[in-house]
């Protein structure tokens, strides 16, 4: 990516997965990923970003090599910060090492 204001805004995010090459999870801790399925967000306007997702991240992008568990919830990307359902799933994963399915 060329030196643009967008590059400075995104920082290392491009190298760490936004370019489509997701790094493999190599830590010894469990990795749980919560994905949203309400497509409301700026991602709708990004060329090439298509498919079901939370408006910022597609479901395909949320599936990481080496993850322990994955759950999809009916929330948008920003709504995850305020969602009681997301909060309960985070607590379940931290306590039991897996989400409630």
C-alpha positions as a LaTeX table, in Angstrom:
\begin{tabular}{lrrr}
\hline
Residue & $x$ (\AA) & $y$ (\AA) & $z$ (\AA) \\
\hline
Unk1 & 0.00 & 0.00 & 0.00 \\
Unk2 & 1.38 & 3.40 & $-0.95$ \\
Unk3 & 2.14 & 6.03 & 1.70 \\
Unk4 & $-1.31$ & 7.55 & 1.96 \\
Unk5 & $-3.34$ & 8.94 & 4.84 \\
Unk6 & $-5.26$ & 5.65 & 4.81 \\
Unk7 & $-2.05$ & 3.70 & 5.41 \\
Unk8 & $-1.32$ & 5.77 & 8.50 \\
Unk9 & $-4.87$ & 5.29 & 9.73 \\
Unk10 & $-4.74$ & 1.50 & 9.31 \\
Unk11 & $-1.20$ & 1.07 & 10.62 \\
Unk12 & $-0.05$ & $-2.55$ & 10.82 \\
Unk13 & $-3.58$ & $-3.83$ & 10.17 \\
Unk14 & $-2.80$ & $-4.26$ & 6.47 \\
Unk15 & 0.22 & $-6.45$ & 7.22 \\
Unk16 & $-1.68$ & $-8.30$ & 9.95 \\
Unk17 & $-4.59$ & $-9.48$ & 7.82 \\
Unk18 & $-6.28$ & $-6.73$ & 5.85 \\
Unk19 & $-4.30$ & $-7.70$ & 2.77 \\
Unk20 & $-6.09$ & $-11.08$ & 2.77 \\
Unk21 & $-3.16$ & $-13.08$ & 4.15 \\
Unk22 & $-4.20$ & $-13.90$ & 7.68 \\
Unk23 & $-1.43$ & $-14.81$ & 10.11 \\
Unk24 & $-1.73$ & $-18.21$ & 11.80 \\
Unk25 & $-2.51$ & $-18.22$ & 15.54 \\
Unk26 & 0.59 & $-19.64$ & 17.23 \\
Unk27 & 0.11 & $-18.64$ & 20.87 \\
Unk28 & $-0.43$ & $-21.27$ & 23.55 \\
Unk29 & $-3.73$ & $-19.67$ & 24.62 \\
Unk30 & $-7.12$ & $-20.51$ & 23.14 \\
Unk31 & $-8.42$ & $-18.18$ & 20.44 \\
Unk32 & $-12.13$ & $-17.56$ & 20.12 \\
Unk33 & $-13.58$ & $-15.44$ & 17.33 \\
Unk34 & $-16.97$ & $-13.73$ & 17.46 \\
Unk35 & $-18.31$ & $-12.70$ & 14.06 \\
Unk36 & $-21.28$ & $-10.50$ & 13.31 \\
Unk37 & $-23.85$ & $-11.05$ & 10.58 \\
Unk38 & $-25.61$ & $-7.67$ & 10.36 \\
Unk39 & $-23.99$ & $-5.94$ & 7.42 \\
Unk40 & $-24.15$ & $-2.32$ & 8.56 \\
Unk41 & $-20.92$ & $-0.35$ & 8.25 \\
Unk42 & $-18.41$ & 1.31 & 6.00 \\
Unk43 & $-17.21$ & $-2.04$ & 4.68 \\
Unk44 & $-20.25$ & $-2.09$ & 2.39 \\
Unk45 & $-18.54$ & 0.62 & 0.34 \\
Unk46 & $-15.15$ & $-1.11$ & 0.01 \\
Unk47 & $-14.65$ & $-2.68$ & $-3.43$ \\
Unk48 & $-13.97$ & $-6.40$ & $-3.16$ \\
Unk49 & $-15.37$ & $-6.71$ & 0.37 \\
Unk50 & $-18.45$ & $-8.77$ & $-0.26$ \\
Unk51 & $-20.34$ & $-11.52$ & 1.43 \\
Unk52 & $-22.04$ & $-11.93$ & 4.76 \\
Unk53 & $-20.42$ & $-10.07$ & 7.61 \\
Unk54 & $-20.77$ & $-7.34$ & 10.19 \\
Unk55 & $-20.33$ & $-4.38$ & 7.84 \\
Unk56 & $-16.58$ & $-4.23$ & 8.43 \\
Unk57 & $-15.35$ & $-7.84$ & 8.49 \\
Unk58 & $-16.74$ & $-10.69$ & 6.39 \\
Unk59 & $-17.44$ & $-14.09$ & 7.90 \\
Unk60 & $-14.68$ & $-15.59$ & 5.76 \\
Unk61 & $-12.19$ & $-13.09$ & 7.21 \\
Unk62 & $-13.20$ & $-14.05$ & 10.75 \\
Unk63 & $-12.15$ & $-17.69$ & 10.38 \\
Unk64 & $-8.54$ & $-17.90$ & 11.49 \\
Unk65 & $-6.20$ & $-20.86$ & 11.25 \\
Unk66 & $-5.61$ & $-22.32$ & 14.69 \\
Unk67 & $-8.65$ & $-20.82$ & 16.43 \\
Unk68 & $-10.31$ & $-22.84$ & 19.15 \\
Unk69 & $-13.89$ & $-21.79$ & 18.57 \\
Unk70 & $-15.99$ & $-19.49$ & 16.38 \\
Unk71 & $-19.50$ & $-18.12$ & 16.79 \\
Unk72 & $-21.61$ & $-15.89$ & 14.55 \\
Unk73 & $-24.06$ & $-13.51$ & 16.21 \\
Unk74 & $-26.71$ & $-11.15$ & 14.78 \\
Unk75 & $-24.78$ & $-7.92$ & 15.44 \\
Unk76 & $-22.92$ & $-5.32$ & 13.42 \\
Unk77 & $-19.24$ & $-4.56$ & 13.96 \\
Unk78 & $-19.82$ & $-1.51$ & 16.16 \\
Unk79 & $-22.79$ & $-3.05$ & 17.99 \\
Unk80 & $-20.48$ & $-5.80$ & 19.33 \\
Unk81 & $-19.13$ & $-3.24$ & 21.81 \\
Unk82 & $-22.58$ & $-2.77$ & 23.36 \\
Unk83 & $-24.17$ & $-6.19$ & 22.95 \\
Unk84 & $-25.18$ & $-8.21$ & 26.00 \\
Unk85 & $-25.15$ & $-11.37$ & 23.87 \\
Unk86 & $-21.55$ & $-10.72$ & 22.81 \\
Unk87 & $-20.61$ & $-10.02$ & 26.42 \\
Unk88 & $-22.10$ & $-13.33$ & 27.58 \\
Unk89 & $-20.24$ & $-15.19$ & 24.83 \\
Unk90 & $-16.94$ & $-13.55$ & 25.82 \\
Unk91 & $-17.52$ & $-14.57$ & 29.46 \\
Unk92 & $-18.33$ & $-18.15$ & 28.40 \\
Unk93 & $-15.17$ & $-18.38$ & 26.31 \\
Unk94 & $-12.97$ & $-16.94$ & 29.06 \\
Unk95 & $-14.47$ & $-19.30$ & 31.63 \\
Unk96 & $-14.80$ & $-22.53$ & 29.61 \\
Unk97 & $-12.56$ & $-22.07$ & 26.58 \\
Unk98 & $-15.51$ & $-22.29$ & 24.18 \\
Unk99 & $-18.61$ & $-20.34$ & 23.21 \\
Unk100 & $-22.19$ & $-21.31$ & 23.99 \\
Unk101 & $-23.62$ & $-22.95$ & 20.87 \\
\hline
\end{tabular}
